Amino acid sequence: MELRVAGVLHQATAGDLLGVALDGAGERVRNADTVRRVVAAFVERPQTQEGRRASLAGGPAAGELGALEKVAKTVDEVAAEMATEESLGISKFVGVAGAVPKDARASHDCLYRAVDMYLKTHPGLDEIEREKVCSVMDPLRLSYQARLHASQNKRLPLQAVLSALYYDQLKLRSADGGGGDGAEGGAGWEPQSAAGKARAQARADASLARENEALRSELARMRAYVSGMQQHSKGSGSRSSSASLVPASAAGKKASFLGSVSRTLSRLNPFKGGWAKDTASIADGRDRSAMHVVKPKRRRFSIG
């Protein structure tokens, strides 16, 4: 069934393809994978592949390329309608929008609209997820108005904005370099100068917006860091105060214990108090009685 639908997909409208993607009530996206498989089957047809190869080689393949471009436009419209579904995952959106090769579209304005609608419906995506969503389109294939809008679009990742601005810068340099060689003279130079001023203003506005966004992010990180440091200091202060109270009580208990031990030892000290007097009396009695020594008298001896 899917192969039969893929064979006539270039004749289908966006409403026909949405009828395959939506549920029975026509309110929610239920069959995004079916749409992806149908589009992939059309792209992989031998006729489509031969037409792409002939186009890359410079040969005629207007019929098949026209059919592929029509299918690409239909897919872009379907992707824009599906992008408003909040429950649609990134992989499903990328699978449908990226089922057609990028070079099959002469312009990516319709695809950019679908990407922007998906980012608007899903504002909680981080930078990596937004880059994955934007990977289906080529910023260099956007028109000037689309690039001007993209340069000021805060929902786009920074890489996509820089790519669009870089392409504008290259176009501006080429216009400035070739402006003096034209035969139109001053009449042709004024629009180029006005366009250059508009692009320069767009780049300045985009740069200022990005700088403001970076400053806001840095301020939020600093606030979170200061809050964390304050909480850490409060926690460490309470722990240090409790730790200081515990050693004080322990020191008091230790001092009282040492005092009691000292008092007990002082009562048992034999060299203190009465015991010292007793030993002194014993030594005195011994000197008076038993230890008394009679010194001999000196005698004089004479010769002769």
Phi, psi and omega per residue, in radians:
M1 nan -0.780 3.139
E2 -1.111 -0.659 3.120
L3 -1.171 -0.620 3.112
R4 -1.175 -0.714 3.092
V5 -1.150 -0.685 3.141
A6 -1.120 -0.535 -3.134
G7 -1.171 -0.453 -3.126
V8 -2.059 0.406 -3.063
L9 -1.151 -0.536 3.141
H10 -1.200 -0.211 3.080
Q11 -1.701 -0.108 -3.095
A12 -1.493 2.760 3.075
T13 -1.812 3.046 3.103
A14 -1.122 -0.617 3.103
G15 -1.130 -0.671 3.110
D16 -1.107 -0.753 -3.124
L17 -1.253 -0.569 3.068
L18 -1.181 -0.545 3.075
G19 -1.078 -0.509 3.061
V20 -1.345 -0.589 -3.051
A21 -1.387 -0.619 -3.040
L22 -1.460 2.902 3.123
D23 -1.375 -3.021 -3.100
G24 -1.092 -0.610 3.121
A25 -1.369 -0.205 3.141
G26 1.271 0.477 -3.076
E27 -2.010 -0.588 -3.050
R28 -2.167 2.618 3.119
V29 -1.403 2.067 -3.115
R30 -2.088 -0.435 -2.991
N31 -2.158 0.859 3.112
A32 -1.131 -0.626 3.130
D33 -1.153 -0.593 3.103
T34 -1.134 -0.745 3.093
V35 -1.074 -0.744 3.140
R36 -1.083 -0.744 -3.123
R37 -1.173 -0.665 3.131
V38 -1.135 -0.795 3.139
V39 -1.141 -0.737 3.127
A40 -1.101 -0.640 3.105
A41 -1.153 -0.636 3.090
F42 -1.180 -0.743 -3.119
V43 -1.147 -0.598 -3.077
E44 -1.500 0.041 3.085
R45 -1.056 2.562 3.113
P46 -1.035 -0.660 3.138
Q47 -1.105 -0.735 -3.128
T48 -1.167 -0.732 3.141
Q49 -1.142 -0.701 3.106
E50 -1.136 -0.692 3.104
G51 -1.115 -0.691 3.108
R52 -1.160 -0.731 3.130
R53 -1.145 -0.690 3.119
A54 -1.162 -0.639 3.119
S55 -1.178 -0.718 3.115
L56 -1.157 -0.541 3.128
A57 -1.467 -0.104 3.131
G58 1.607 0.139 -3.136
G59 -1.529 3.009 3.139
P60 -1.388 2.219 3.059
A61 -2.714 0.785 -3.013
A62 -1.155 -0.635 -3.082
G63 -1.116 -0.914 -3.106
E64 -1.205 -0.662 3.119
L65 -1.177 -0.627 3.069
G66 -1.110 -0.696 3.098
A67 -1.152 -0.698 3.137
L68 -1.172 -0.676 3.099
E69 -1.148 -0.654 3.104
K70 -1.146 -0.738 3.096
V71 -1.125 -0.673 3.121
A72 -1.091 -0.733 3.102
K73 -1.127 -0.702 3.102
T74 -1.111 -0.737 3.122
V75 -1.115 -0.683 3.118
D76 -1.099 -0.710 3.101
E77 -1.153 -0.706 3.108
V78 -1.149 -0.726 3.119
A79 -1.104 -0.643 3.102
A80 -1.148 -0.646 3.097
E81 -1.247 -0.682 3.140
M82 -1.254 -0.422 -3.086
A83 -1.136 -0.393 -3.142
T84 -1.360 -0.092 3.103
E85 -1.394 2.052 -3.072
E86 -1.179 -0.527 -3.103
S87 -1.497 0.019 -3.129
L88 -1.337 2.131 -3.117
G89 -1.321 2.879 -3.120
I90 -1.127 -0.746 -3.094
S91 -1.103 -0.645 3.132
K92 -1.225 -0.725 3.112
F93 -1.135 -0.792 3.133
V94 -1.132 -0.620 3.130
G95 -1.106 -0.696 3.135
V96 -1.327 -0.871 -3.082
A97 -1.177 -0.531 -3.123
G98 -1.659 0.138 3.130
A99 -1.203 -0.469 3.086
V100 -1.660 2.338 3.130
P101 -1.032 2.651 -3.114
K102 -1.118 -0.626 -3.093
D103 -1.331 -0.047 3.092
A104 -1.386 -0.204 -3.132
R105 -1.868 2.234 3.045
A106 -1.230 -0.575 3.112
S107 -2.371 2.547 -3.141
H108 -1.849 0.389 -3.121
D109 -1.142 -0.776 3.130
C110 -1.143 -0.661 3.098
L111 -1.183 -0.648 3.072
Y112 -1.096 -0.657 3.081
R113 -1.077 -0.748 3.117
A114 -1.125 -0.731 3.124
V115 -1.111 -0.757 -3.135
D116 -1.128 -0.676 3.111
M117 -1.161 -0.650 3.104
Y118 -1.162 -0.747 3.121
L119 -1.152 -0.589 3.109
K120 -1.225 -0.631 3.131
T121 -1.323 -0.448 -3.119
H122 -2.107 1.340 -3.069
P123 -1.306 -0.194 -3.081
G124 -1.517 0.168 -3.117
L125 -1.319 2.511 3.078
D126 -1.498 -3.086 -3.050
E127 -1.110 -0.725 -3.116
I128 -1.174 -0.721 3.128
E129 -1.158 -0.668 3.092
R130 -1.167 -0.629 3.067
E131 -1.124 -0.633 3.108
K132 -1.159 -0.688 3.100
V133 -1.123 -0.740 -3.102
C134 -1.344 -0.121 -3.108
S135 -1.198 -0.263 -3.118
V136 -1.356 -0.277 -3.086
M137 -2.029 2.838 3.103
D138 -1.990 1.931 -3.122
P139 -1.035 -0.422 -3.138
L140 -1.294 -0.231 3.112
R141 -1.713 0.197 3.085
L142 -1.485 2.646 3.043
S143 -1.280 3.004 -3.110
Y144 -1.101 -0.740 3.139
Q145 -1.128 -0.689 3.113
A146 -1.179 -0.687 3.094
R147 -1.167 -0.644 3.088
L148 -1.101 -0.710 3.085
H149 -1.189 -0.692 -3.122
A150 -1.172 -0.590 -3.128
S151 -1.169 -0.370 3.135
Q152 -1.904 0.119 -3.087
N153 -1.541 1.943 -3.121
K154 -1.295 -0.262 -3.141
R155 -1.341 -0.398 -3.117
L156 -1.330 2.621 3.038
P157 -1.201 2.782 -3.063
L158 -1.094 -0.594 -3.100
Q159 -1.116 -0.705 3.131
A160 -1.163 -0.699 3.124
V161 -1.137 -0.751 3.138
L162 -1.119 -0.637 3.110
S163 -1.118 -0.754 3.121
A164 -1.134 -0.737 3.138
L165 -1.170 -0.649 3.120
Y166 -1.125 -0.705 3.117
Y167 -1.140 -0.708 3.093
D168 -1.098 -0.659 3.126
Q169 -1.131 -0.724 3.098
L170 -1.108 -0.732 3.117
K171 -1.117 -0.676 -3.142
L172 -1.150 -0.713 3.122
R173 -1.141 -0.718 3.129
S174 -1.162 -0.625 3.108
A175 -1.200 -0.707 3.107
D176 -1.168 -0.630 -3.114
G177 -1.275 -0.546 -3.095
G178 -1.798 0.084 -3.068
G179 -1.216 -0.568 -3.069
G180 -1.406 -0.172 -3.082
D181 -1.623 -0.160 -3.070
G182 -1.279 2.705 -3.129
A183 -1.526 -0.104 -3.077
E184 -1.380 -0.307 3.075
G185 1.255 -2.486 -3.050
G186 -1.162 -0.513 -3.125
A187 -1.132 -0.585 3.125
G188 -1.494 -0.331 -3.083
W189 -1.386 -0.542 -3.085
E190 -1.096 -0.834 3.091
P191 -1.063 -0.667 3.117
Q192 -1.122 -0.701 3.128
S193 -1.140 -0.717 3.112
A194 -1.129 -0.714 3.109
A195 -1.143 -0.673 3.101
G196 -1.117 -0.707 3.095
K197 -1.127 -0.700 3.128
A198 -1.121 -0.722 3.126
R199 -1.179 -0.693 3.106
A200 -1.106 -0.703 3.103
Q201 -1.153 -0.673 3.116
A202 -1.118 -0.728 3.110
R203 -1.135 -0.702 3.126
A204 -1.127 -0.726 3.122
D205 -1.137 -0.731 3.134
A206 -1.146 -0.718 3.113
S207 -1.108 -0.728 3.124
L208 -1.138 -0.702 3.122
A209 -1.125 -0.699 3.128
R210 -1.179 -0.676 3.110
E211 -1.137 -0.709 3.090
N212 -1.109 -0.707 3.113
E213 -1.125 -0.703 3.112
A214 -1.153 -0.677 3.110
L215 -1.152 -0.698 3.102
R216 -1.123 -0.705 3.111
S217 -1.137 -0.739 3.121
E218 -1.125 -0.680 3.108
L219 -1.133 -0.706 3.106
A220 -1.122 -0.701 3.107
R221 -1.148 -0.683 3.117
M222 -1.148 -0.699 3.095
R223 -1.102 -0.754 3.106
A224 -1.112 -0.672 3.133
Y225 -1.150 -0.777 3.140
V226 -1.132 -0.715 3.107
S227 -1.088 -0.736 3.098
G228 -1.118 -0.694 3.108
M229 -1.138 -0.681 3.109
Q230 -1.130 -0.764 3.104
Q231 -1.111 -0.679 3.128
H232 -1.150 -0.702 3.140
S233 -1.180 -0.656 3.089
K234 -1.120 -0.759 3.128
G235 -1.126 -0.737 3.129
S236 -1.197 -0.580 3.112
G237 -1.161 -0.732 3.106
S238 -1.163 -0.649 3.119
R239 -1.189 -0.668 -3.134
S240 -1.211 -0.650 3.122
S241 -1.165 -0.735 3.094
S242 -1.150 -0.644 3.117
A243 -1.168 -0.600 3.134
S244 -1.255 -0.529 3.105
L245 -1.254 -0.680 -3.107
V246 -1.139 -0.791 3.094
P247 -1.118 -0.542 3.133
A248 -1.133 -0.819 3.122
S249 -1.137 -0.699 3.114
A250 -1.123 -0.652 3.118
A251 -1.157 -0.655 3.104
G252 -1.112 -0.770 3.101
K253 -1.091 -0.691 -3.132
K254 -1.158 -0.690 3.140
A255 -1.145 -0.759 3.126
S256 -1.113 -0.666 3.122
F257 -1.143 -0.775 3.121
L258 -1.131 -0.592 3.106
G259 -1.134 -0.742 3.123
S260 -1.137 -0.703 3.110
V261 -1.119 -0.695 -3.141
S262 -1.126 -0.731 3.119
R263 -1.126 -0.684 3.121
T264 -1.128 -0.756 3.134
L265 -1.168 -0.554 3.125
S266 -1.173 -0.565 3.091
R267 -1.277 -0.486 -3.121
L268 -1.629 0.011 -3.059
N269 -1.283 2.053 -3.115
P270 -1.302 -0.239 -3.113
F271 -1.721 0.298 -3.099
K272 -2.312 2.495 3.060
G273 1.332 -2.334 -3.035
G274 -1.198 -0.584 -3.134
W275 -1.091 -0.565 3.098
A276 -1.200 -0.660 3.101
K277 -1.169 -0.704 -3.136
D278 -1.092 -0.767 3.131
T279 -1.158 -0.574 3.107
A280 -1.176 -0.706 3.130
S281 -1.188 -0.639 3.101
I282 -1.097 -0.751 3.132
A283 -1.146 -0.648 3.133
D284 -1.190 -0.732 3.124
G285 -1.104 -0.680 3.141
R286 -1.160 -0.616 3.126
D287 -1.229 -0.546 -3.070
R288 -1.404 -0.545 -3.019
S289 -1.958 -1.390 -2.978
A290 -1.227 -0.528 -3.053
M291 -1.666 0.210 -3.137
H292 -1.303 2.273 -3.110
V293 -2.057 2.234 3.109
V294 -1.556 2.056 -3.127
K295 -1.356 2.331 3.111
P296 -1.249 2.602 3.104
K297 -1.346 2.653 3.091
R298 -1.451 2.335 3.114
R299 -2.044 2.563 3.126
R300 -1.751 2.294 3.113
F301 -1.905 2.382 3.130
S302 -2.070 2.651 -3.134
I303 -1.822 2.107 3.006
G304 1.956 nan nan
